[in-house]
């Protein structure tokens, strides 16, 4: 719901609209992960890390109509996926698409999964002990309130940019 609110508010700022930004991506990724959690948990952690990293690199060129690893093995994706922006949430966009904040499912869902697998190491205490101790209290506090900070900073930045534009173009 909040991601939809961000999009609706962004519509009041021409050329700064947000379609499928980070909140949209995270919302869909969390829901999708909830559906595939059981099979994902059966995958060996190292295998999951390697596979998700490899899939990230293979799908990284989706917006440029390429699947694979350039100069190693890659191929062009069908033009029909890019004729309109119906599949923009997946990463299939044409030159008409614009979003001020854009995190398509491909390749970023694989980065999300990489984080899920890496989190298993963290949960099991397999990182160096120093990584579990809070260092800077203000950053720890900010980390606990990231959603609020994100939601507040967007309109503040848009408003400041709007004021700068008015002052510069007088």
TORPA-4810 file (N, C-alpha, C, O; in nm, 3 decimals):
<nodes>
NODE_1_0.082_-0.120_0.000_0.000_0.000_0.000_0.086_0.126_0.000_0.057_0.223_-0.071_X
NODE_2_0.193_0.125_0.080_0.279_0.243_0.086_0.347_0.269_-0.047_0.366_0.384_-0.086_X
NODE_3_0.384_0.162_-0.116_0.449_0.180_-0.246_0.353_0.245_-0.346_0.394_0.329_-0.426_X
NODE_4_0.228_0.206_-0.341_0.127_0.269_-0.427_0.113_0.416_-0.390_0.098_0.501_-0.478_X
NODE_5_0.116_0.447_-0.261_0.109_0.587_-0.216_0.226_0.668_-0.268_0.209_0.783_-0.309_X
NODE_6_0.346_0.610_-0.268_0.463_0.679_-0.321_0.443_0.710_-0.469_0.473_0.820_-0.514_X
NODE_7_0.392_0.613_-0.543_0.366_0.636_-0.686_0.264_0.747_-0.705_0.284_0.836_-0.787_X
NODE_8_0.155_0.742_-0.630_0.051_0.845_-0.645_0.103_0.984_-0.611_0.073_1.080_-0.683_X
NODE_9_0.181_0.997_-0.506_0.238_1.127_-0.470_0.337_1.173_-0.577_0.342_1.291_-0.610_X
NODE_10_0.414_1.080_-0.630_0.515_1.117_-0.731_0.451_1.169_-0.859_0.517_1.240_-0.935_X
NODE_11_0.326_1.136_-0.885_0.258_1.183_-1.005_0.240_1.335_-1.005_0.217_1.395_-1.110_X
NODE_12_0.250_1.397_-0.888_0.238_1.542_-0.877_0.368_1.613_-0.915_0.373_1.736_-0.920_X
NODE_13_0.472_1.536_-0.941_0.602_1.591_-0.977_0.638_1.543_-1.117_0.700_1.438_-1.132_X
NODE_14_0.599_1.619_-1.221_0.622_1.576_-1.359_0.768_1.536_-1.384_0.861_1.600_-1.335_X
NODE_15_0.784_1.431_-1.459_0.913_1.373_-1.497_0.986_1.310_-1.378_1.103_1.274_-1.390_X
NODE_16_0.919_1.297_-1.265_0.979_1.234_-1.148_0.890_1.123_-1.094_0.902_1.085_-0.977_X
NODE_17_0.803_1.072_-1.176_0.713_0.966_-1.132_0.793_0.841_-1.095_0.899_0.814_-1.152_X
NODE_18_0.739_0.768_-1.000_0.804_0.644_-0.956_0.712_0.527_-0.990_0.602_0.515_-0.936_X
NODE_19_0.761_0.443_-1.079_0.690_0.320_-1.116_0.780_0.202_-1.082_0.891_0.191_-1.136_X
NODE_20_0.735_0.118_-0.996_0.808_0.001_-0.950_0.944_0.038_-0.892_1.049_-0.007_-0.938_X
NODE_21_0.938_0.120_-0.788_1.058_0.160_-0.716_1.096_0.054_-0.613_1.046_-0.059_-0.616_X
NODE_22_1.184_0.092_-0.523_1.238_-0.003_-0.426_1.129_-0.059_-0.335_1.134_-0.177_-0.299_X
NODE_23_1.032_0.022_-0.296_0.924_-0.030_-0.209_0.837_-0.130_-0.284_0.796_-0.231_-0.226_X
NODE_24_0.807_-0.103_-0.409_0.730_-0.198_-0.491_0.807_-0.330_-0.500_0.753_-0.438_-0.477_X
NODE_25_0.935_-0.316_-0.534_1.019_-0.435_-0.550_1.025_-0.517_-0.422_1.004_-0.639_-0.426_X
NODE_26_1.052_-0.452_-0.310_1.063_-0.525_-0.184_0.931_-0.590_-0.145_0.929_-0.703_-0.094_X
NODE_27_0.821_-0.521_-0.167_0.690_-0.578_-0.135_0.663_-0.705_-0.214_0.625_-0.808_-0.157_X
NODE_28_0.684_-0.699_-0.343_0.660_-0.815_-0.429_0.760_-0.927_-0.397_0.724_-1.044_-0.395_X
NODE_29_0.885_-0.890_-0.373_0.988_-0.991_-0.343_0.956_-1.064_-0.214_0.972_-1.186_-0.207_X
NODE_30_0.911_-0.993_-0.113_0.876_-1.057_0.015_0.757_-1.151_-0.004_0.757_-1.262_0.050_X
NODE_31_0.657_-1.107_-0.079_0.541_-1.194_-0.105_0.581_-1.316_-0.187_0.538_-1.428_-0.157_X
NODE_32_0.662_-1.295_-0.289_0.708_-1.406_-0.372_0.793_-1.503_-0.290_0.779_-1.625_-0.303_X
NODE_33_0.880_-1.449_-0.206_0.962_-1.535_-0.122_0.876_-1.618_-0.027_0.906_-1.735_-0.003_X
NODE_34_0.770_-1.558_0.025_0.680_-1.633_0.115_0.622_-1.755_0.043_0.599_-1.859_0.106_X
NODE_35_0.600_-1.743_-0.088_0.545_-1.855_-0.165_0.648_-1.964_-0.193_0.613_-2.081_-0.205_X
NODE_36_0.775_-1.926_-0.203_0.878_-2.024_-0.239_0.974_-2.055_-0.124_1.077_-2.119_-0.145_X
NODE_37_0.940_-2.012_-0.004_1.029_-2.027_0.110_1.067_-2.173_0.139_1.184_-2.202_0.164_X
NODE_38_0.969_-2.263_0.136_0.998_-2.403_0.169_1.101_-2.465_0.074_1.198_-2.523_0.120_X
NODE_39_1.081_-2.453_-0.059_1.183_-2.510_-0.147_1.318_-2.438_-0.137_1.423_-2.501_-0.151_X
NODE_40_1.316_-2.308_-0.114_1.441_-2.232_-0.101_1.519_-2.279_0.020_1.641_-2.292_0.014_X
NODE_41_1.450_-2.305_0.130_1.517_-2.350_0.253_1.582_-2.487_0.238_1.670_-2.523_0.317_X
NODE_42_1.540_-2.564_0.139_1.600_-2.696_0.115_1.731_-2.688_0.035_1.805_-2.785_0.026_X
NODE_43_1.757_-2.570_-0.022_1.878_-2.552_-0.103_1.996_-2.526_-0.011_1.988_-2.446_0.082_X
NODE_44_2.106_-2.594_-0.039_2.230_-2.572_0.034_2.267_-2.424_0.025_2.254_-2.363_-0.082_X
NODE_45_2.313_-2.365_0.135_2.340_-2.222_0.140_2.444_-2.178_0.038_2.424_-2.079_-0.032_X
NODE_46_2.553_-2.251_0.027_2.658_-2.214_-0.071_2.605_-2.225_-0.213_2.633_-2.139_-0.297_X
NODE_47_2.530_-2.330_-0.240_2.470_-2.348_-0.372_2.374_-2.233_-0.402_2.372_-2.181_-0.514_X
NODE_48_2.296_-2.194_-0.304_2.202_-2.082_-0.320_2.272_-1.951_-0.348_2.229_-1.873_-0.433_X
NODE_49_2.381_-1.926_-0.277_2.459_-1.803_-0.300_2.515_-1.799_-0.441_2.501_-1.699_-0.512_X
NODE_50_2.578_-1.909_-0.482_2.639_-1.915_-0.616_2.532_-1.904_-0.725_2.548_-1.830_-0.821_X
NODE_51_2.422_-1.978_-0.709_2.316_-1.978_-0.809_2.249_-1.842_-0.821_2.228_-1.792_-0.932_X
NODE_52_2.217_-1.780_-0.707_2.150_-1.649_-0.714_2.244_-1.543_-0.771_2.200_-1.456_-0.846_X
NODE_53_2.374_-1.549_-0.738_2.470_-1.454_-0.795_2.482_-1.474_-0.946_2.483_-1.378_-1.023_X
NODE_54_2.490_-1.599_-0.988_2.500_-1.629_-1.131_2.374_-1.583_-1.205_2.383_-1.524_-1.313_X
NODE_55_2.257_-1.609_-1.148_2.131_-1.567_-1.212_2.120_-1.414_-1.217_2.065_-1.360_-1.313_X
NODE_56_2.173_-1.345_-1.116_2.175_-1.199_-1.119_2.254_-1.151_-1.240_2.207_-1.066_-1.316_X
NODE_57_2.374_-1.205_-1.258_2.458_-1.162_-1.371_2.398_-1.202_-1.505_2.410_-1.128_-1.603_X
NODE_58_2.335_-1.317_-1.511_2.272_-1.361_-1.636_2.156_-1.272_-1.675_2.135_-1.245_-1.793_X
NODE_59_2.079_-1.225_-1.578_1.960_-1.142_-1.607_1.987_-0.993_-1.598_1.896_-0.913_-1.618_X
NODE_60_2.110_-0.953_-1.567_2.142_-0.811_-1.548_2.114_-0.726_-1.673_2.077_-0.609_-1.660_X
NODE_61_2.130_-0.781_-1.789_2.109_-0.706_-1.913_1.967_-0.709_-1.966_1.944_-0.673_-2.081_X
NODE_62_1.871_-0.752_-1.885_1.732_-0.765_-1.930_1.680_-0.635_-1.990_1.616_-0.637_-2.094_X
NODE_63_1.707_-0.522_-1.925_1.657_-0.394_-1.976_1.720_-0.358_-2.111_1.661_-0.282_-2.188_X
NODE_64_1.838_-0.413_-2.140_1.904_-0.389_-2.268_1.877_-0.501_-2.368_1.944_-0.511_-2.470_X
NODE_65_1.778_-0.584_-2.338_1.733_-0.693_-2.426_1.836_-0.805_-2.442_1.843_-0.869_-2.546_X
NODE_66_1.915_-0.826_-2.337_2.018_-0.929_-2.342_2.006_-1.019_-2.221_1.985_-0.973_-2.109_X
NODE_67_2.019_-1.147_-2.244_2.021_-1.245_-2.137_2.154_-1.319_-2.148_2.190_-1.367_-2.256_X
NODE_68_2.225_-1.330_-2.039_2.353_-1.399_-2.040_2.464_-1.311_-1.988_2.440_-1.203_-1.934_X
NODE_69_2.584_-1.359_-2.004_2.701_-1.285_-1.960_2.774_-1.236_-2.085_2.829_-1.317_-2.160_X
NODE_70_2.774_-1.102_-2.109_2.836_-1.048_-2.230_2.980_-1.096_-2.248_3.054_-1.110_-2.151_X
NODE_71_3.016_-1.120_-2.371_3.149_-1.165_-2.414_3.182_-1.308_-2.369_3.290_-1.359_-2.398_X
NODE_72_3.089_-1.371_-2.300_3.110_-1.512_-2.262_3.003_-1.596_-2.330_3.033_-1.680_-2.415_X
NODE_73_2.878_-1.571_-2.293_2.765_-1.639_-2.356_2.641_-1.556_-2.331_2.596_-1.542_-2.217_X
NODE_74_2.585_-1.501_-2.437_2.464_-1.419_-2.422_2.383_-1.425_-2.551_2.435_-1.459_-2.658_X
NODE_75_2.255_-1.392_-2.537_2.170_-1.384_-2.656_2.064_-1.277_-2.635_2.030_-1.240_-2.522_X
NODE_76_2.012_-1.229_-2.747_1.911_-1.123_-2.744_1.776_-1.180_-2.708_1.739_-1.290_-2.751_X
NODE_77_1.702_-1.104_-2.630_1.566_-1.144_-2.594_1.469_-1.098_-2.702_1.500_-1.003_-2.774_X
NODE_78_1.354_-1.163_-2.715_1.259_-1.128_-2.821_1.211_-0.983_-2.811_1.178_-0.934_-2.703_X
NODE_79_1.209_-0.916_-2.924_1.165_-0.776_-2.931_1.022_-0.760_-2.880_0.988_-0.656_-2.825_X
NODE_80_0.940_-0.862_-2.897_0.800_-0.854_-2.856_0.784_-0.825_-2.707_0.683_-0.766_-2.666_X
NODE_81_0.880_-0.864_-2.626_0.874_-0.835_-2.482_0.886_-0.685_-2.453_0.846_-0.638_-2.347_X
NODE_82_0.942_-0.611_-2.549_0.975_-0.470_-2.528_0.890_-0.375_-2.611_0.913_-0.254_-2.607_X
NODE_83_0.793_-0.426_-2.687_0.713_-0.340_-2.774_0.634_-0.237_-2.695_0.618_-0.123_-2.739_X
NODE_84_0.584_-0.275_-2.580_0.519_-0.180_-2.491_0.575_-0.205_-2.352_0.660_-0.292_-2.334_X
NODE_85_0.530_-0.131_-2.256_0.588_-0.144_-2.122_0.499_-0.224_-2.028_0.499_-0.201_-1.907_X
NODE_86_0.424_-0.319_-2.084_0.336_-0.402_-2.001_0.413_-0.485_-1.899_0.361_-0.515_-1.792_X
NODE_87_0.534_-0.522_-1.931_0.614_-0.608_-1.843_0.725_-0.530_-1.773_0.830_-0.586_-1.740_X
NODE_88_0.702_-0.400_-1.749_0.806_-0.317_-1.687_0.846_-0.366_-1.549_0.961_-0.348_-1.509_X
NODE_89_0.755_-0.427_-1.475_0.788_-0.477_-1.340_0.892_-0.589_-1.347_0.968_-0.609_-1.252_X
NODE_90_0.895_-0.660_-1.458_0.994_-0.768_-1.475_1.128_-0.716_-1.527_1.230_-0.782_-1.512_X
NODE_91_1.127_-0.597_-1.588_1.250_-0.541_-1.643_1.250_-0.527_-1.793_1.351_-0.488_-1.851_X
NODE_92_1.138_-0.558_-1.858_1.128_-0.548_-2.003_1.070_-0.411_-2.037_0.948_-0.394_-2.042_X
NODE_93_1.157_-0.314_-2.061_1.115_-0.177_-2.087_1.168_-0.128_-2.222_1.271_-0.175_-2.270_X
NODE_94_1.094_-0.034_-2.280_1.144_0.028_-2.402_1.186_0.171_-2.371_1.182_0.213_-2.256_X
NODE_95_1.227_0.245_-2.472_1.281_0.379_-2.452_1.178_0.480_-2.403_1.215_0.588_-2.358_X
NODE_96_1.050_0.447_-2.410_0.945_0.537_-2.361_0.928_0.532_-2.210_0.865_0.620_-2.151_X
NODE_97_0.983_0.430_-2.147_0.963_0.411_-2.003_1.055_0.503_-1.923_1.172_0.520_-1.956_X
NODE_98_0.999_0.561_-1.818_1.078_0.642_-1.725_1.025_0.624_-1.584_0.904_0.624_-1.562_X
NODE_99_1.115_0.608_-1.490_1.080_0.604_-1.349_1.197_0.660_-1.271_1.312_0.625_-1.297_X
NODE_100_1.169_0.748_-1.176_1.276_0.808_-1.096_1.339_0.707_-1.001_1.453_0.726_-0.956_X
NODE_101_1.267_0.603_-0.970_1.317_0.497_-0.883_1.268_0.367_-0.946_1.147_0.344_-0.954_X
NODE_102_1.359_0.284_-0.991_1.317_0.165_-1.067_1.402_0.045_-1.029_1.523_0.044_-1.051_X
NODE_103_1.338_-0.056_-0.974_1.404_-0.182_-0.938_1.320_-0.297_-0.991_1.236_-0.351_-0.919_X
NODE_104_1.341_-0.336_-1.117_1.263_-0.445_-1.174_1.297_-0.579_-1.110_1.405_-0.596_-1.053_X
NODE_105_1.206_-0.673_-1.120_1.227_-0.805_-1.061_1.351_-0.873_-1.118_1.425_-0.939_-1.045_X
NODE_106_1.375_-0.856_-1.247_1.497_-0.909_-1.310_1.594_-0.794_-1.330_1.559_-0.700_-1.402_X
NODE_107_1.706_-0.795_-1.274_1.778_-0.902_-1.207_1.766_-0.900_-1.055_1.817_-0.989_-0.987_X
NODE_108_1.700_-0.797_-1.001_1.713_-0.768_-0.857_1.654_-0.874_-0.765_1.694_-0.883_-0.649_X
NODE_109_1.560_-0.956_-0.813_1.508_-1.062_-0.726_1.619_-1.161_-0.690_1.618_-1.218_-0.581_X
NODE_110_1.711_-1.180_-0.780_1.822_-1.271_-0.751_1.919_-1.210_-0.650_1.981_-1.283_-0.572_X
NODE_111_1.934_-1.078_-0.649_2.012_-1.012_-0.544_1.941_-1.027_-0.410_2.004_-1.047_-0.307_X
NODE_112_1.808_-1.017_-0.413_1.727_-1.038_-0.292_1.749_-1.179_-0.238_1.770_-1.197_-0.118_X
NODE_113_1.744_-1.278_-0.327_1.767_-1.416_-0.285_1.910_-1.436_-0.233_1.932_-1.511_-0.139_X
NODE_114_2.006_-1.369_-0.295_2.143_-1.375_-0.247_2.149_-1.329_-0.101_2.216_-1.390_-0.018_X
NODE_115_2.078_-1.221_-0.072_2.070_-1.172_0.065_2.004_-1.270_0.159_2.043_-1.282_0.275_X
NODE_116_1.903_-1.340_0.110_1.835_-1.442_0.191_1.935_-1.552_0.229_1.943_-1.593_0.345_X
NODE_117_2.010_-1.599_0.130_2.108_-1.705_0.157_2.222_-1.654_0.246_2.266_-1.725_0.337_X
NODE_118_2.269_-1.534_0.222_2.374_-1.477_0.304_2.325_-1.459_0.448_2.402_-1.476_0.543_X
NODE_119_2.199_-1.426_0.463_2.140_-1.411_0.596_2.142_-1.538_0.677_2.144_-1.534_0.800_X
NODE_120_2.143_-1.653_0.609_2.152_-1.780_0.680_2.286_-1.791_0.753_2.292_-1.840_0.866_X
NODE_121_2.393_-1.746_0.688_2.524_-1.745_0.754_2.522_-1.651_0.875_2.572_-1.685_0.982_X
NODE_122_2.463_-1.533_0.856_2.457_-1.437_0.966_2.375_-1.492_1.083_2.414_-1.478_1.199_X
NODE_123_2.262_-1.553_1.051_2.174_-1.608_1.156_2.244_-1.719_1.235_2.222_-1.734_1.355_X
NODE_124_2.325_-1.796_1.167_2.396_-1.907_1.232_2.526_-1.863_1.300_2.602_-1.947_1.348_X
NODE_125_2.552_-1.732_1.304_2.671_-1.681_1.371_2.800_-1.712_1.299_2.905_-1.725_1.363_X
NODE_126_2.796_-1.724_1.167_2.914_-1.763_1.090_2.996_-1.644_1.040_3.096_-1.663_0.970_X
NODE_127_2.954_-1.522_1.073_3.033_-1.404_1.039_3.129_-1.376_1.155_3.107_-1.426_1.266_X
NODE_128_3.232_-1.298_1.132_3.321_-1.260_1.243_3.240_-1.191_1.354_3.144_-1.119_1.327_X
NODE_129_3.280_-1.216_1.476_3.206_-1.165_1.593_3.187_-1.013_1.589_3.085_-0.962_1.634_X
NODE_130_3.285_-0.942_1.536_3.276_-0.795_1.531_3.158_-0.747_1.448_3.113_-0.633_1.465_X
NODE_131_3.107_-0.830_1.358_2.995_-0.789_1.273_2.862_-0.794_1.346_2.762_-0.746_1.293_X
NODE_132_2.860_-0.851_1.464_2.735_-0.862_1.540_2.723_-0.754_1.647_2.620_-0.743_1.713_X
NODE_133_2.826_-0.674_1.664_2.824_-0.568_1.764_2.785_-0.437_1.699_2.844_-0.399_1.598_X
NODE_134_2.686_-0.366_1.756_2.652_-0.234_1.700_2.768_-0.137_1.720_2.831_-0.134_1.826_X
NODE_135_2.797_-0.058_1.620_2.910_0.034_1.623_2.866_0.178_1.646_2.915_0.245_1.737_X
NODE_136_2.776_0.225_1.563_2.733_0.365_1.568_2.583_0.366_1.600_2.501_0.324_1.520_X
NODE_137_2.551_0.415_1.719_2.412_0.409_1.765_2.314_0.479_1.671_2.204_0.428_1.649_X
NODE_138_2.353_0.593_1.617_2.260_0.667_1.530_2.231_0.586_1.403_2.119_0.590_1.352_X
NODE_139_2.330_0.514_1.352_2.307_0.432_1.233_2.222_0.310_1.268_2.137_0.269_1.189_X
NODE_140_2.243_0.253_1.385_2.160_0.141_1.430_2.016_0.187_1.444_1.923_0.116_1.405_X
NODE_141_1.997_0.304_1.500_1.862_0.359_1.515_1.799_0.386_1.379_1.682_0.355_1.356_X
NODE_142_1.877_0.446_1.290_1.826_0.473_1.155_1.787_0.344_1.085_1.687_0.340_1.013_X
NODE_143_1.866_0.239_1.106_1.836_0.109_1.044_1.704_0.051_1.090_1.640_-0.024_1.017_X
NODE_144_1.664_0.084_1.210_1.536_0.035_1.263_1.418_0.117_1.214_1.303_0.078_1.233_X
NODE_145_1.446_0.230_1.150_1.338_0.318_1.104_1.352_0.354_0.956_1.313_0.463_0.915_X
NODE_146_1.407_0.263_0.877_1.435_0.294_0.736_1.310_0.325_0.654_1.313_0.412_0.567_X
NODE_147_1.201_0.257_0.682_1.079_0.282_0.604_1.030_0.425_0.626_0.995_0.494_0.530_X
NODE_148_1.027_0.469_0.750_0.984_0.605_0.780_1.079_0.706_0.716_1.035_0.804_0.657_X
NODE_149_1.209_0.681_0.729_1.308_0.771_0.670_1.290_0.778_0.518_1.296_0.886_0.459_X
NODE_150_1.269_0.663_0.456_1.249_0.661_0.311_1.126_0.742_0.271_1.130_0.823_0.179_X
NODE_151_1.016_0.719_0.341_0.891_0.787_0.307_0.900_0.938_0.329_0.839_1.014_0.255_X
NODE_152_0.974_0.981_0.428_0.987_1.124_0.456_1.087_1.190_0.362_1.064_1.302_0.317_X
NODE_153_1.196_1.122_0.332_1.299_1.188_0.251_1.254_1.214_0.107_1.297_1.312_0.046_X
NODE_154_1.169_1.129_0.055_1.124_1.148_-0.084_1.054_1.284_-0.104_1.098_1.362_-0.188_X
NODE_155_0.948_1.313_-0.029_0.882_1.443_-0.051_0.972_1.561_-0.016_0.962_1.667_-0.079_X
NODE_156_1.059_1.545_0.083_1.150_1.654_0.119_1.243_1.685_0.003_1.262_1.801_-0.033_X
NODE_157_1.301_1.583_-0.057_1.392_1.604_-0.170_1.317_1.661_-0.290_1.367_1.753_-0.355_X
NODE_158_1.199_1.609_-0.320_1.120_1.663_-0.431_1.088_1.811_-0.408_1.098_1.892_-0.499_X
NODE_159_1.050_1.844_-0.285_1.015_1.983_-0.253_1.137_2.074_-0.267_1.126_2.183_-0.323_X
NODE_160_1.253_2.030_-0.218_1.375_2.111_-0.229_1.416_2.128_-0.376_1.457_2.237_-0.416_X
NODE_161_1.404_2.023_-0.454_1.435_2.033_-0.597_1.339_2.128_-0.667_1.378_2.206_-0.754_X
NODE_162_1.214_2.120_-0.629_1.111_2.208_-0.686_1.144_2.354_-0.653_1.136_2.440_-0.740_X
NODE_163_1.182_2.381_-0.527_1.219_2.517_-0.489_1.342_2.565_-0.565_1.347_2.680_-0.611_X
NODE_164_1.441_2.478_-0.579_1.560_2.515_-0.655_1.527_2.547_-0.799_1.580_2.642_-0.856_X
NODE_165_1.440_2.468_-0.858_1.397_2.491_-0.996_1.328_2.626_-1.010_1.353_2.700_-1.105_X
NODE_166_1.243_2.659_-0.915_1.173_2.789_-0.918_1.275_2.902_-0.905_1.267_3.000_-0.980_X
NODE_167_1.369_2.891_-0.812_1.468_2.996_-0.791_1.561_3.013_-0.911_1.595_3.126_-0.949_X
NODE_168_1.601_2.903_-0.971_1.693_2.909_-1.084_1.624_2.965_-1.209_1.685_3.039_-1.285_X
NODE_169_1.499_2.930_-1.228_1.428_2.971_-1.351_1.351_3.101_-1.336_1.263_3.130_-1.418_X
NODE_170_1.381_3.181_-1.235_1.312_3.311_-1.223_1.370_3.412_-1.315_1.325_3.527_-1.319_X
</nodes>
